[in-house]
Amino acid sequence: MVDLSVNFAGVKFKNPIVTASGTYGFGREYGKFFDLSELGGICVKGLTLSPRLGNKPPRIAETPMGMLNSVGLQNPGVDLFISDELPFLRNFDTVVIANISGNTVEEYAQMAQKLSDANVDMIEVNVSCPNVKAGGMQFGTTTEGVASVTKAVKDRSRVPTMVKLSPNVTDIAEIAKAAEDSGADAISLINTLLAMRIDTKSKKPMLFNNVGGLSGPAIFPVAVRMIWQAASAVSIPVLGMGGVKSGDNAIEMMLAGASLVGVGTVCFDDPFAPISIIKQIGQYMSGNDLNHIDELVGKVVLN
């Protein structure tokens, strides 16, 4: 029998597939298609300390191999998530990961404590947010920014902390190491790539916010490269994501160094994609006489 389970930063996942934050809401809509207990984990929509309405539309645009989004973290806020959404998710035998975003270090710390007290299984820290005390520069673009947020969250959290890294940096390995050195239990990558599209008829950007985050198959090779670089630089586990649409894609990320794989944009096109990918991973392992996921992780044979 193939063993798909993964021990990730002390948290037991029944299989390596996690739904990526921002693409799966809080699981209610997708739960109409299949039992959410089949998933390794659910990383919920990004949460902020207070409710947010998000950006003005249009805030989603298609691209040839994916999509652009500038939703602006629309969410009910951490307190309503804990009271209204977390009890629903606890009906399923799957790992619940809360994704948090903040404008200040203290906001991250407050959310970490609230969610830790609510007993989520893990916290994913989105550092691709503007630091209002540093002129709007993203926390995730500097080692200092990543370190400050990571330390603040770790000080207030009793559950494992995973830092979600931005690809919009010069040296991803340096940023990954900063997260590890600051106490992160794991890292996840990549977040969306900053991108833009323009309507040639109106000559205006397709998004109200002008630019947005690019996700989908177009960013997959970039994600694989950055996962490999980050995993090579740290000893903590890695959750890889970015354009995964098949079991073969997931295996590629595992070979690059990811222990878990996030599935996101493809779910808009195929709600059953995560389930198909889990089955395809099992078939690959059976066909290659592999017994456990550990036999795949980081096993790329370099030229």
C-alpha positions as CSV (number, residue, x, y, z in Angstrom):
1,M,0.0,0.0,0.0
2,V,1.2,3.5,-0.9
3,D,1.5,5.8,2.1
4,L,0.5,9.4,1.1
5,S,0.7,10.8,4.6
6,V,3.0,13.7,5.5
7,N,4.3,14.9,8.8
8,F,4.7,18.6,8.2
9,A,6.2,20.7,11.0
10,G,4.6,18.3,13.5
11,V,1.2,18.4,11.8
12,K,-0.1,15.1,10.3
13,F,-1.6,15.4,6.8
14,K,-3.3,12.3,5.3
15,N,-2.0,13.2,1.9
16,P,0.2,16.0,0.5
17,I,-2.5,18.1,-1.3
18,V,-3.7,21.4,0.3
19,T,-6.1,23.9,-1.3
20,A,-4.3,27.2,-1.7
21,S,-5.5,30.3,0.2
22,G,-7.6,32.8,-1.8
23,T,-9.0,30.2,-4.3
24,Y,-11.1,28.0,-2.0
25,G,-12.9,30.4,0.2
26,F,-13.7,28.6,3.5
27,G,-14.6,25.4,1.7
28,R,-18.4,25.7,1.7
29,E,-18.9,26.0,-2.1
30,Y,-16.5,23.1,-2.9
31,G,-18.0,21.0,-0.2
32,K,-21.0,20.6,-2.4
33,F,-18.9,18.6,-4.9
34,F,-17.1,16.1,-2.6
35,D,-16.3,15.3,1.0
36,L,-13.7,17.9,2.1
37,S,-12.2,15.2,4.4
38,E,-10.6,13.7,1.3
39,L,-8.2,16.7,1.2
40,G,-4.9,16.8,3.0
41,G,-5.7,20.3,4.2
42,I,-7.5,23.5,3.5
43,C,-5.8,26.8,3.6
44,V,-8.6,29.3,4.0
45,K,-9.1,32.7,2.4
46,G,-6.7,35.3,3.7
47,L,-7.9,36.9,6.9
48,T,-7.3,40.4,8.3
49,L,-7.9,41.7,11.8
50,S,-11.0,43.6,10.8
51,P,-13.5,42.8,7.9
52,R,-12.5,44.1,4.5
53,L,-14.6,44.8,1.4
54,G,-11.7,44.4,-1.0
55,N,-10.9,46.4,-4.1
56,K,-13.3,47.9,-6.6
57,P,-14.2,45.9,-9.7
58,P,-13.0,44.8,-12.1
59,R,-10.6,42.8,-10.0
60,I,-10.2,39.6,-11.9
61,A,-8.9,39.2,-15.5
62,E,-8.1,36.2,-17.6
63,T,-4.6,35.6,-19.1
64,P,-3.6,33.1,-21.7
65,M,-2.3,30.6,-19.1
66,G,-4.0,31.7,-15.9
67,M,-5.6,34.7,-14.3
68,L,-4.9,38.1,-12.7
69,N,-6.5,39.1,-9.5
70,S,-6.6,42.2,-7.3
71,V,-9.4,41.2,-5.0
72,G,-7.9,43.1,-2.1
73,L,-8.3,40.5,0.6
74,Q,-12.1,40.7,0.9
75,N,-12.9,38.7,4.0
76,P,-15.2,38.8,7.1
77,G,-12.3,39.4,9.6
78,V,-10.6,37.0,11.9
79,D,-13.3,37.1,14.7
80,L,-16.2,36.1,12.3
81,F,-14.0,33.4,10.8
82,I,-13.5,31.9,14.2
83,S,-17.2,32.1,15.2
84,D,-18.9,31.3,11.8
85,E,-16.5,29.4,9.5
86,L,-14.1,27.4,11.7
87,P,-16.9,25.3,13.3
88,F,-18.0,24.4,9.7
89,L,-14.5,23.3,8.8
90,R,-14.2,21.2,11.9
91,N,-16.9,19.0,10.6
92,F,-14.3,17.5,8.3
93,D,-11.2,15.3,8.9
94,T,-8.7,17.6,7.3
95,V,-6.0,20.0,8.4
96,V,-7.2,23.6,8.7
97,I,-4.6,26.3,8.0
98,A,-5.5,30.0,8.6
99,N,-3.9,32.5,6.3
100,I,-3.3,36.0,7.9
101,S,-2.4,39.4,6.4
102,G,-1.6,42.6,8.2
103,N,-0.6,46.2,7.7
104,T,1.5,46.3,10.9
105,V,3.5,43.7,12.8
106,E,1.1,44.1,15.8
107,E,-1.9,43.2,13.6
108,Y,-0.2,39.9,12.6
109,A,0.6,39.2,16.2
110,Q,-3.0,39.8,17.4
111,M,-4.4,37.5,14.7
112,A,-1.9,34.8,15.5
113,Q,-3.0,34.8,19.1
114,K,-6.7,34.8,18.3
115,L,-6.3,31.9,15.9
116,S,-4.0,30.0,18.1
117,D,-6.5,30.3,21.0
118,A,-9.2,29.0,18.5
119,N,-7.0,25.9,17.9
120,V,-6.5,26.1,14.1
121,D,-4.0,23.5,13.1
122,M,-1.5,25.9,11.5
123,I,-1.1,29.5,10.6
124,E,0.2,30.7,7.2
125,V,1.6,34.2,7.3
126,N,1.2,36.2,4.1
127,V,4.1,38.6,4.1
128,S,3.1,40.1,0.7
129,C,1.3,43.0,2.4
130,P,2.3,46.6,2.7
131,N,4.0,47.8,5.9
132,V,2.2,51.1,6.6
133,K,5.0,52.1,8.9
134,A,7.6,51.7,6.2
135,G,6.1,53.7,3.4
136,G,3.9,50.8,2.0
137,M,6.9,48.5,1.2
138,Q,5.8,44.9,1.4
139,F,7.0,43.0,4.4
140,G,8.0,40.1,2.2
141,T,10.5,41.9,0.0
142,T,13.2,42.4,2.6
143,T,14.8,40.0,5.1
144,E,14.1,42.6,7.9
145,G,10.4,42.7,7.1
146,V,10.1,38.9,7.0
147,A,12.0,38.6,10.2
148,S,9.9,41.1,12.1
149,V,6.6,39.5,11.2
150,T,7.8,36.0,11.7
151,K,9.1,36.7,15.2
152,A,6.0,38.6,16.2
153,V,3.7,35.7,15.1
154,K,5.9,33.1,16.8
155,D,5.8,35.0,20.1
156,R,2.0,34.8,20.2
157,S,1.2,31.5,18.5
158,R,0.9,28.1,20.1
159,V,0.5,26.3,16.7
160,P,3.1,25.8,13.9
161,T,3.8,28.9,11.8
162,M,4.4,28.8,8.1
163,V,5.6,31.9,6.2
164,K,4.2,32.4,2.6
165,L,6.9,33.9,0.5
166,S,6.6,36.5,-2.3
167,P,8.3,35.7,-5.6
168,N,8.7,39.4,-6.3
169,V,12.2,39.5,-4.8
170,T,15.8,39.3,-5.9
171,D,16.9,36.3,-3.9
172,I,14.3,33.9,-2.7
173,A,16.8,31.7,-0.8
174,E,17.9,34.7,1.3
175,I,14.2,35.5,2.2
176,A,13.5,31.8,3.0
177,K,16.6,31.7,5.3
178,A,15.4,34.9,7.1
179,A,12.1,33.2,7.8
180,E,13.8,30.1,9.1
181,D,16.3,32.1,11.2
182,S,13.3,34.0,12.8
183,G,11.6,30.9,14.0
184,A,9.3,29.8,11.1
185,D,8.3,26.2,11.4
186,A,7.8,26.0,7.6
187,I,7.6,28.1,4.5
188,S,5.2,28.1,1.5
189,L,5.8,29.5,-1.9
190,I,5.2,31.0,-4.3
191,N,2.6,33.7,-3.9
192,T,1.4,35.4,-7.1
193,L,3.7,37.3,-9.5
194,L,3.0,41.0,-10.0
195,A,1.5,41.5,-13.5
196,M,-0.6,43.7,-15.7
197,R,-3.0,43.5,-18.7
198,I,-4.3,46.4,-20.8
199,D,-7.5,46.5,-22.8
200,T,-6.4,47.7,-26.3
201,K,-9.9,49.1,-27.1
202,S,-10.2,51.4,-24.0
203,K,-6.4,51.6,-23.5
204,K,-7.1,51.1,-19.8
205,P,-5.8,48.4,-17.5
206,M,-8.1,45.5,-17.2
207,L,-8.0,45.7,-13.4
208,F,-9.3,48.8,-11.5
209,N,-6.1,48.6,-9.4
210,N,-4.0,48.6,-12.6
211,V,-1.8,45.6,-11.5
212,G,-2.6,42.3,-9.8
213,G,-1.3,38.9,-8.9
214,L,-0.7,36.4,-11.7
215,S,-1.5,32.8,-10.9
216,G,-2.2,29.6,-12.9
217,P,0.0,27.4,-15.2
218,A,2.0,30.4,-16.5
219,I,3.9,30.7,-13.3
220,F,4.5,27.0,-12.7
221,P,8.2,26.9,-14.0
222,V,9.0,29.9,-11.9
223,A,7.5,28.2,-8.8
224,V,9.5,25.0,-9.4
225,R,12.7,27.0,-9.6
226,M,12.0,29.0,-6.5
227,I,10.9,26.0,-4.5
228,W,14.2,24.2,-5.4
229,Q,16.2,27.3,-4.4
230,A,14.4,27.8,-1.1
231,A,14.3,24.2,-0.1
232,S,18.0,24.0,-0.8
233,A,18.6,26.9,1.6
234,V,16.6,25.8,4.6
235,S,16.0,22.7,6.8
236,I,12.4,23.4,7.6
237,P,9.7,21.8,5.4
238,V,8.3,23.5,2.3
239,L,4.7,23.7,0.9
240,G,5.0,24.4,-2.9
241,M,2.4,26.0,-5.0
242,G,2.0,28.0,-8.2
243,G,0.2,26.8,-11.3
244,V,-0.3,23.1,-10.3
245,K,-3.0,21.4,-12.4
246,S,-2.0,17.7,-12.4
247,G,-0.4,15.0,-10.3
248,D,2.7,15.2,-12.5
249,N,3.0,18.9,-11.7
250,A,2.7,18.1,-7.9
251,I,5.4,15.4,-8.2
252,E,7.6,17.9,-10.0
253,M,7.3,20.3,-7.0
254,M,8.0,17.4,-4.6
255,L,11.2,16.5,-6.5
256,A,12.2,20.1,-6.2
257,G,11.8,19.9,-2.4
258,A,8.2,20.4,-1.4
259,S,6.6,18.1,1.1
260,L,3.1,19.5,0.5
261,V,1.6,21.0,-2.6
262,G,-1.0,23.7,-2.8
263,V,-3.7,23.6,-5.6
264,G,-5.4,26.8,-6.4
265,T,-6.4,28.5,-9.7
266,V,-7.2,25.1,-11.4
267,C,-10.1,24.7,-9.0
268,F,-12.0,27.5,-10.7
269,D,-12.0,25.4,-13.9
270,D,-12.3,21.9,-12.3
271,P,-13.6,21.7,-8.7
272,F,-12.5,18.1,-8.6
273,A,-8.9,18.8,-9.5
274,P,-7.4,18.3,-5.9
275,I,-9.0,14.9,-5.7
276,S,-7.8,13.9,-9.2
277,I,-4.3,15.1,-8.3
278,I,-4.2,13.0,-5.1
279,K,-5.2,9.9,-7.1
280,Q,-2.6,10.6,-9.8
281,I,0.2,10.9,-7.1
282,G,-0.8,7.5,-5.7
283,Q,-0.8,6.0,-9.2
284,Y,2.7,7.4,-9.9
285,M,4.1,6.1,-6.7
286,S,2.6,2.6,-7.3
287,G,4.0,2.6,-10.8
288,N,7.4,3.5,-9.6
289,D,7.6,1.2,-6.6
290,L,7.6,4.1,-4.1
291,N,6.0,3.5,-0.7
292,H,6.1,6.9,0.9
293,I,6.1,10.6,-0.1
294,D,9.5,11.0,1.6
295,E,11.0,9.0,-1.3
296,L,10.0,11.9,-3.7
297,V,10.8,15.0,-1.7
298,G,14.0,16.7,-2.9
299,K,15.0,13.8,-5.0
300,V,15.7,15.8,-8.2
301,V,18.8,14.5,-10.0
302,L,20.7,17.6,-11.1
303,N,22.8,17.7,-14.3
